[in-house]
Amino acid sequence: MRILFLSYWGLHDGLTTSTVFPHLRVLQNRADVSAVRLVTIERGPDAKTELNFDLGSSADKISFEPLRSKPSGNVILNKIEDFTRFPQELIRQAAEFKPDFILARGAPAGALAYLVWQKTKLPFYVESFEPHAAYMLESGVWRAYDPRYLFQRHWEKRQKQLAKGLMPVAENYRQQLIREGVPASRIVTVPCSVDAQAFAFDATAAQRVRQRLGYPASAVVGIYVGKFGDIYYDQEAFDLFRAAADYFGPDFRLIVLTPNNEADVRRKLQAVGLGPDQAFVTKAPHAEVPHYLSASDFAFSPIRPAPCRLFCSAIKIGEYWASGLPVLVTPGVGDDSAIIEAERGGAVFDLRQPGSVPAALARLAALMQQPDYRARIHELAVRHRSLTRVQEAYKQLLP
């Protein structure tokens, strides 16, 4: 097989590193795959610079050619230009590379794959298939009259009808797709997978990071990895950090790994009384994230509740679990909130319910008193987020 793998994110985006590269390695290891062409979408500075793709010497089947977005002061005009030009560029790449099909990562990439199908009838599959248009609408990022919402909603409908296979990230969404009439034989659930061993707890790294940050061994360390705003809480997240500090007392420390502006994040932390002696903020390379997770005791996942969140899969939760961290999460997040409650993988809080946060923190504290809690929670990542799920889905769906 020759596969054109289309990612909607850039080469240096954390989501590419954490979710695309592991899948490329799975394809590389298949004897029936002869070549893979990775296509990313580059925006901002990366759209103007030379990009070096390196997945290691063992990835000899994989080549790389990006699509480069042209800068524009108007984001809507920029996206319109992308979705008119990129399909033509992909058709050119397909004529050159001669893939058997396109494997698109995410519903926006699936939209581009569908637009190529319109012109060429090149088969396509969509993994990490989620209701992206609904996400953006319910998050307040798009409005119901926004052309991006209207087009994406239509393109998702066409993906459901025409894709050779869909790989939603939550079983909740697979069931919804079946109710909508998509044949069950064309759908396999593949949660955002993690390399559980790469993220496993490392006592040496934990001690090294704590010493560097000046955090004592007795400190109770919470960690948050990700953005603020959009589908995540913003000010509410900082209030949550404050609540954790109040609950755990003077021993509480916080690590925040975020792409958001560091000065702005520090200012918001300071506003809730968490200064640099208690809270560390940085933008860490993905390879360093496991070290910070090992240095922590529990993790935050403050995803803003919305009806379509039932259909998502946060990569950070899988990484947290792989490190053995119980997760403080909102209700209705993919399959994970239910797993957390049923299998003691953390605690669920609901800001709409008075007293929910301290009750959830108490459950976390009780979990952390169990001597084997990290090893037990690590097994949740092995069971629910293993790359084996990817391998099985590819075997079932791909030709």
Buried (B, 14 or more C-beta within 10 A) or exposed (E): BBBBBBBBBBBBBBBBBBBBBBBBBBBBEBEEBEBBBBBBBBBEEBBEEEBEBEBEEEBEBBEBBBBBBEEEEEEEEBBBBBBEBBBEBBBEBBEEBEBBBBBBBBBBBBBBBBBBBEEBEBBBBBBBBBBBBBBBBBBEBBEEEBEBBEBBBEBBEBBBEBBBBBBBBBBBBBBBBEEEEBEEEBBBBBBBBBBBEEBBBBEEBBEBBBEEBEBEEEBBBBBBBBBBBEBBBBEEBBBBBBBBBEBBEEEBBBBBBBEBEEEEBBEBBEEBEBEEEBBBBEEBEBEEBBBBBBBBBBBBBBBBBBEBBBBBBBBBBBBBBBBBBBBBBBBBBBBBBBBBBEBBBBBBBBBEEEEBBBBBBEBBBEBBEEEEBBEBBBBBBBBBBBBEBBBEBBEEBBE
